[in-house]
Amino acid sequence: MFLSSLKAVADVIAQPPAEETKRSLEAALHYFAQAAPKHTADEEKSLFPRLRQINDPEVQSAFSSLDKLEADHHWAVPLHTAVERLGKQYLLTGKLTNAEVAEFRSSVASLASMYQKHIGIEDKLVFPLAERLLSKTEKAAIAQEMASRRNAPLVEDIRGHNR
């Protein structure tokens, strides 16, 4: 959702910002500055290490995908930095130079392309593997770690699953 917001802003960033554009950009910048690093930590500190400990051929073959996801996280940092810097400048001044507009658009397009593939790997490979192969105890520990990163209480849904 927030990536779609950034793509929509990229389409109009050469113009003075409308209020809706400002709100969308502020929300997207906030998400990528606050929530995205927590998601990365969820994967790199909680999920991936546990998956790597499983001695299963299916998990072993997924290691290259886990490495790719971690590389994506690091590759995206300078792009997020550029989007944040230029987005804040745009919000503050209401304009960017032609070169800055091009940099913002290029950074957003690169992020969008990477995240499309990245999310596909997560949804089709990593999360289903984790669901099938991690124990209930390991899943509960991951959920608790995720909640702690967000300073949020861990809640059980009606099926008794943590969320």
TORPATI-416662 format. One line per field, with one value per atom (N, C-alpha, C): atom name; residue number from 1; z, x, y. Coordinates in steps of 0.05 Angstrom, whole numbers. Atoms other than C-alpha are relative to their C-alpha. Example, Ala and Ser with C-alpha at 12.3 -4.5 7.8 and 13.67 -1.06 7.14 Angstrom:
BEGIN
atom	c(N, CA, C, N, CA, C)
n	c(1, 1, 1, 2, 2, 2)
up	c(0, 156, 0, -1, 143, 14)
east	c(18, 246, 18, -16, 273, -15)
north	c(-24, -90, 24, -24, -21, 22)
end
This chain:
BEGIN
atom	c(N, CA, C, N, CA, C, N, CA, C, N, CA, C, N, CA, C, N, CA, C, N, CA, C, N, CA, C, N, CA, C, N, CA, C, N, CA, C, N, CA, C, N, CA, C, N, CA, C, N, CA, C, N, CA, C, N, CA, C, N, CA, C, N, CA, C, N, CA, C, N, CA, C, N, CA, C, N, CA, C, N, CA, C, N, CA, C, N, CA, C, N, CA, C, N, CA, C, N, CA, C, N, CA, C, N, CA, C, N, CA, C, N, CA, C, N, CA, C, N, CA, C, N, CA, C, N, CA, C, N, CA, C, N, CA, C, N, CA, C, N, CA, C, N, CA, C, N, CA, C, N, CA, C, N, CA, C, N, CA, C, N, CA, C, N, CA, C, N, CA, C, N, CA, C, N, CA, C, N, CA, C, N, CA, C, N, CA, C, N, CA, C, N, CA, C, N, CA, C, N, CA, C, N, CA, C, N, CA, C, N, CA, C, N, CA, C, N, CA, C, N, CA, C, N, CA, C, N, CA, C, N, CA, C, N, CA, C, N, CA, C, N, CA, C, N, CA, C, N, CA, C, N, CA, C, N, CA, C, N, CA, C, N, CA, C, N, CA, C, N, CA, C, N, CA, C, N, CA, C, N, CA, C, N, CA, C, N, CA, C, N, CA, C, N, CA, C, N, CA, C, N, CA, C, N, CA, C, N, CA, C, N, CA, C, N, CA, C, N, CA, C, N, CA, C, N, CA, C, N, CA, C, N, CA, C, N, CA, C, N, CA, C, N, CA, C, N, CA, C, N, CA, C, N, CA, C, N, CA, C, N, CA, C, N, CA, C, N, CA, C, N, CA, C, N, CA, C, N, CA, C, N, CA, C, N, CA, C, N, CA, C, N, CA, C, N, CA, C, N, CA, C, N, CA, C, N, CA, C, N, CA, C, N, CA, C, N, CA, C, N, CA, C, N, CA, C, N, CA, C, N, CA, C, N, CA, C, N, CA, C, N, CA, C, N, CA, C, N, CA, C, N, CA, C, N, CA, C, N, CA, C, N, CA, C, N, CA, C, N, CA, C, N, CA, C, N, CA, C, N, CA, C, N, CA, C, N, CA, C, N, CA, C, N, CA, C, N, CA, C, N, CA, C, N, CA, C, N, CA, C, N, CA, C, N, CA, C, N, CA, C, N, CA, C, N, CA, C, N, CA, C, N, CA, C, N, CA, C, N, CA, C, N, CA, C, N, CA, C, N, CA, C, N, CA, C, N, CA, C, N, CA, C, N, CA, C, N, CA, C)
n	c(1, 1, 1, 2, 2, 2, 3, 3, 3, 4, 4, 4, 5, 5, 5, 6, 6, 6, 7, 7, 7, 8, 8, 8, 9, 9, 9, 10, 10, 10, 11, 11, 11, 12, 12, 12, 13, 13, 13, 14, 14, 14, 15, 15, 15, 16, 16, 16, 17, 17, 17, 18, 18, 18, 19, 19, 19, 20, 20, 20, 21, 21, 21, 22, 22, 22, 23, 23, 23, 24, 24, 24, 25, 25, 25, 26, 26, 26, 27, 27, 27, 28, 28, 28, 29, 29, 29, 30, 30, 30, 31, 31, 31, 32, 32, 32, 33, 33, 33, 34, 34, 34, 35, 35, 35, 36, 36, 36, 37, 37, 37, 38, 38, 38, 39, 39, 39, 40, 40, 40, 41, 41, 41, 42, 42, 42, 43, 43, 43, 44, 44, 44, 45, 45, 45, 46, 46, 46, 47, 47, 47, 48, 48, 48, 49, 49, 49, 50, 50, 50, 51, 51, 51, 52, 52, 52, 53, 53, 53, 54, 54, 54, 55, 55, 55, 56, 56, 56, 57, 57, 57, 58, 58, 58, 59, 59, 59, 60, 60, 60, 61, 61, 61, 62, 62, 62, 63, 63, 63, 64, 64, 64, 65, 65, 65, 66, 66, 66, 67, 67, 67, 68, 68, 68, 69, 69, 69, 70, 70, 70, 71, 71, 71, 72, 72, 72, 73, 73, 73, 74, 74, 74, 75, 75, 75, 76, 76, 76, 77, 77, 77, 78, 78, 78, 79, 79, 79, 80, 80, 80, 81, 81, 81, 82, 82, 82, 83, 83, 83, 84, 84, 84, 85, 85, 85, 86, 86, 86, 87, 87, 87, 88, 88, 88, 89, 89, 89, 90, 90, 90, 91, 91, 91, 92, 92, 92, 93, 93, 93, 94, 94, 94, 95, 95, 95, 96, 96, 96, 97, 97, 97, 98, 98, 98, 99, 99, 99, 100, 100, 100, 101, 101, 101, 102, 102, 102, 103, 103, 103, 104, 104, 104, 105, 105, 105, 106, 106, 106, 107, 107, 107, 108, 108, 108, 109, 109, 109, 110, 110, 110, 111, 111, 111, 112, 112, 112, 113, 113, 113, 114, 114, 114, 115, 115, 115, 116, 116, 116, 117, 117, 117, 118, 118, 118, 119, 119, 119, 120, 120, 120, 121, 121, 121, 122, 122, 122, 123, 123, 123, 124, 124, 124, 125, 125, 125, 126, 126, 126, 127, 127, 127, 128, 128, 128, 129, 129, 129, 130, 130, 130, 131, 131, 131, 132, 132, 132, 133, 133, 133, 134, 134, 134, 135, 135, 135, 136, 136, 136, 137, 137, 137, 138, 138, 138, 139, 139, 139, 140, 140, 140, 141, 141, 141, 142, 142, 142, 143, 143, 143, 144, 144, 144, 145, 145, 145, 146, 146, 146, 147, 147, 147, 148, 148, 148, 149, 149, 149, 150, 150, 150, 151, 151, 151, 152, 152, 152, 153, 153, 153, 154, 154, 154, 155, 155, 155, 156, 156, 156, 157, 157, 157, 158, 158, 158, 159, 159, 159, 160, 160, 160, 161, 161, 161, 162, 162, 162, 163, 163, 163)
up	c(0, 0, 0, -2, 20, -25, 25, -41, -23, 20, -84, 4, -6, -49, -11, 10, -66, -31, 30, -139, -9, 8, -142, 4, -5, -112, -22, 21, -162, -26, 24, -218, 0, -1, -193, 14, -16, -157, -14, 14, -211, 4, -5, -191, 29, -28, -127, 13, -13, -76, 8, -10, -65, 28, -28, 6, 1, 1, -12, -5, 6, -41, 24, -24, 22, 21, -19, 66, -7, 9, 24, 3, -2, 22, 29, -29, 97, 11, -10, 112, -10, 12, 64, 12, -12, 91, 29, -27, 162, 1, 1, 145, -5, 8, 111, 21, -21, 168, 25, -25, 225, -2, 1, 206, -17, 18, 149, 14, -14, 193, 20, -18, 242, -15, 16, 187, -8, 7, 165, 24, -24, 237, 5, -4, 241, -16, 17, 183, 7, -3, 195, 29, -27, 271, 12, -12, 285, -19, 18, 224, -14, 16, 180, 16, -16, 235, 9, -8, 258, -24, 24, 187, -7, 7, 177, 19, -18, 237, -6, 7, 206, -20, 17, 175, -18, 18, 118, -28, 27, 43, -12, 11, 26, 11, -12, 74, -10, 11, 51, -27, 27, -20, 0, -2, 4, 10, -11, 34, -19, 19, -30, -2, 0, -28, 25, -25, 45, -3, 5, 25, -18, 19, -33, 15, -15, 14, 18, -17, 62, -16, 18, 4, -9, 8, -18, 22, -22, 51, 0, 0, 47, -25, 25, -26, 0, 0, -12, 18, -19, 44, -14, 12, -1, -16, 15, -43, 19, -20, 19, 11, -10, 43, -20, 20, -23, -1, 0, -23, 24, -24, 49, -2, 3, 36, -19, 20, -27, 7, -8, 0, 21, -20, 61, -11, 13, 18, -15, 15, -26, 18, -19, 34, 12, -13, 63, -20, 19, 0, -22, 20, -46, -28, 27, -104, 2, 3, -128, -27, 26, -184, -19, 19, -248, 6, -7, -226, 24, -24, -158, -6, 8, -190, -13, 13, -234, 20, -20, -174, 17, -16, -133, -16, 17, -191, -5, 4, -205, 25, -25, -132, 6, -5, -124, -20, 20, -189, 7, -7, -167, 25, -23, -99, -7, 8, -130, -14, 15, -177, 19, -19, -121, 18, -19, -72, -12, 14, -123, 1, 0, -129, 29, -28, -55, 14, -12, -32, -11, 13, -82, 13, -13, -51, 28, -27, 19, 0, 0, 2, -11, 13, -42, 11, -10, -8, 30, -28, 59, 20, -21, 97, 0, -1, 74, 13, -12, 94, 31, -29, 162, 13, -11, 172, 3, 0, 156, 19, -12, 188, 28, -26, 249, 20, -21, 314, 10, -12, 350, 20, -20, 404, -15, 15, 352, -12, 11, 319, 22, -22, 387, 8, -7, 402, -21, 21, 335, 4, -4, 348, 24, -24, 417, -7, 9, 387, -17, 18, 334, 17, -18, 387, 16, -16, 429, -16, 18, 370, -3, 4, 365, 26, -26, 439, 1, 2, 428, 16, -14, 469, -21, 17, 439, 5, -3, 425, -14, 13, 410, -15, 14, 356, 9, -9, 363, -4, 4, 337, 18, -19, 391, -12, 13, 343, 10, -8, 364, -24, 21, 324, 13)
east	c(16, 0, 18, -16, 54, 18, -16, 96, -17, 18, 35, -3, 1, 30, 24, -24, 102, 0, 2, 90, -19, 19, 30, 12, -14, 71, 21, -21, 127, -13, 13, 76, -5, 8, 60, 21, -20, 124, 12, -10, 143, -18, 20, 82, 0, 4, 68, -19, 16, 39, -28, 28, -36, 0, 2, -59, 0, 1, -75, 28, -28, -5, 17, -16, 26, -7, 8, -14, 10, -10, 3, 30, -29, 76, 9, -7, 80, -5, 6, 46, 20, -19, 92, 27, -27, 155, 0, 1, 133, 1, 0, 119, 28, -26, 186, 21, -19, 223, -4, 6, 187, -6, 9, 153, 17, -16, 196, 25, -23, 259, -8, 10, 218, -6, 6, 195, 27, -26, 268, 11, -10, 288, -16, 17, 229, 12, -11, 259, 28, -28, 333, 8, -8, 334, -18, 19, 273, -6, 9, 250, 23, -21, 311, 19, -18, 357, -13, 14, 304, -3, 2, 293, 27, -27, 368, 8, -7, 370, -14, 15, 321, 15, -15, 355, -21, 20, 306, 8, -9, 322, -15, 15, 267, 10, -10, 294, 29, -28, 366, -1, 2, 345, -10, 11, 311, 21, -21, 376, 8, -8, 394, -22, 21, 326, 1, -3, 337, 23, -22, 404, -8, 9, 371, -17, 17, 319, 17, -17, 373, 16, -14, 413, -19, 19, 350, -3, 3, 343, 23, -24, 414, 1, 0, 409, -20, 21, 346, 6, -5, 376, 7, -5, 407, -23, 24, 344, -21, 18, 301, 10, -12, 349, -5, 5, 343, -30, 28, 267, -8, 6, 263, 11, -12, 311, -16, 14, 276, -29, 28, 206, -3, 1, 220, 5, -5, 249, -24, 24, 188, -22, 20, 142, 7, -9, 183, -2, -2, 193, -22, 21, 137, 11, -11, 185, 27, -26, 245, 11, -12, 295, -7, 5, 288, 17, -18, 348, -11, 11, 316, -26, 24, 250, 8, -10, 287, 11, -12, 325, -23, 22, 260, -14, 15, 224, 17, -17, 283, 2, -2, 291, -26, 26, 216, -4, 3, 215, 18, -18, 275, -10, 11, 244, -25, 25, 177, 7, -8, 211, 11, -12, 252, -21, 20, 194, -20, 19, 149, 12, -13, 199, 4, -6, 217, -25, 25, 145, -9, 7, 133, 15, -16, 190, -10, 11, 164, -26, 27, 92, -1, 1, 106, 18, -20, 166, 5, -10, 189, -22, 21, 124, -14, 12, 93, 19, -20, 158, -1, 0, 157, -26, 26, 83, 1, 0, 95, 21, -23, 163, 8, -7, 169, -20, 18, 141, -18, 18, 84, 16, -17, 135, 17, -17, 181, -17, 18, 123, -8, 8, 101, 23, -23, 172, 4, -2, 175, -21, 22, 107, 6, -7, 131, 22, -22, 195, -11, 12, 155, -16, 16, 107, 19, -19, 166, 13, -12, 197, -19, 20, 132, -12, 11, 120, -30, 28, 54, -6, 6, 18, -5, 5, 14, -28, 28, -58, -5, 8, -88, -26, 26, -142, -18, 20, -204, 9, -10, -166, 23, -22, -113, 27, -25, -60, 8, -11, -15, -1, -1, -20, 7)
north	c(-24, 0, 25, -24, 50, 3, -2, 32, 11, -11, 46, 30, -29, 114, 14, -13, 129, 1, 0, 109, 22, -22, 156, 27, -25, 212, 5, -3, 199, 10, -9, 211, 30, -28, 281, 18, -15, 302, 24, -23, 351, 25, -22, 393, 7, -7, 431, -20, 21, 382, 8, -3, 377, -12, 10, 362, -31, 29, 290, -12, 9, 281, 3, -4, 310, -22, 21, 262, -27, 26, 202, -3, 1, 219, -1, 1, 233, -28, 27, 166, -21, 19, 128, 3, -5, 161, -10, 9, 146, -31, 29, 73, -10, 11, 62, 7, -7, 98, -16, 12, 63, -30, 28, -2, -18, 17, -28, -11, 11, -34, -22, 21, -75, -25, 23, -121, -14, 11, -130, -15, 13, -146, -26, 24, -195, -23, 21, -233, -8, 5, -226, -9, 7, -234, -23, 20, -279, -23, 21, -318, -15, 13, -332, -17, 17, -357, -26, 25, -407, -19, 17, -431, -13, 11, -440, -23, 21, -486, -26, 24, -535, -17, 18, -595, -14, 10, -606, 8, -6, -610, 24, -22, -561, 27, -25, -509, 5, -3, -523, 13, -12, -507, 28, -28, -443, 19, -17, -416, 22, -21, -379, 21, -20, -345, 17, -15, -325, 20, -18, -296, 23, -20, -259, 21, -18, -229, 18, -16, -206, 20, -18, -176, 23, -21, -139, 21, -18, -109, 21, -17, -81, 18, -15, -60, 23, -20, -20, 24, -21, 23, 27, -27, 78, 11, -9, 80, 12, -11, 90, 26, -25, 143, 23, -20, 181, 8, -6, 175, 17, -15, 200, 29, -27, 258, 17, -15, 280, 4, -3, 267, 22, -21, 310, 28, -26, 365, 9, -7, 363, 10, -9, 368, 27, -26, 426, 23, -22, 467, 0, 2, 442, -3, 4, 430, -15, 13, 391, 9, -6, 405, -23, 22, 364, -24, 22, 322, -15, 12, 310, -16, 14, 291, -27, 24, 241, -20, 17, 213, -13, 11, 205, -21, 19, 171, -26, 23, 125, -17, 15, 106, -15, 13, 91, -23, 21, 51, -25, 21, 10, -15, 13, -3, -17, 14, -23, -26, 24, -72, -21, 18, -103, -12, 10, -108, -19, 18, -141, -29, 26, -198, -10, 6, -196, -12, 9, -203, -26, 26, -259, -23, 21, -299, -5, 3, -286, -15, 12, -304, -28, 26, -364, -21, 19, -395, 2, -3, -368, -4, 2, -358, -27, 27, -424, -21, 18, -461, 4, -5, -427, -11, 10, -444, -30, 29, -517, -12, 13, -530, 10, -10, -486, -10, 10, -513, 23, -19, -479, 18, -15, -458, 21, -18, -427, 23, -20, -390, 20, -17, -364, 18, -16, -340, 22, -20, -304, 22, -19, -272, 19, -16, -249, 20, -18, -219, 22, -20, -183, 20, -18, -155, 18, -16, -132, 22, -21, -95, 24, -20, -57, 11, -7, -48, -4, 6, -81, -26, 26, -135, -22, 23, -204, -9, 6, -222, -27, 25, -291, 5, -2, -295, -22, 19, -338, -29, 27, -399, -7, 5, -392, 6, -8, -364, 28, -26, -307, 19, -21, -242, 26)
end
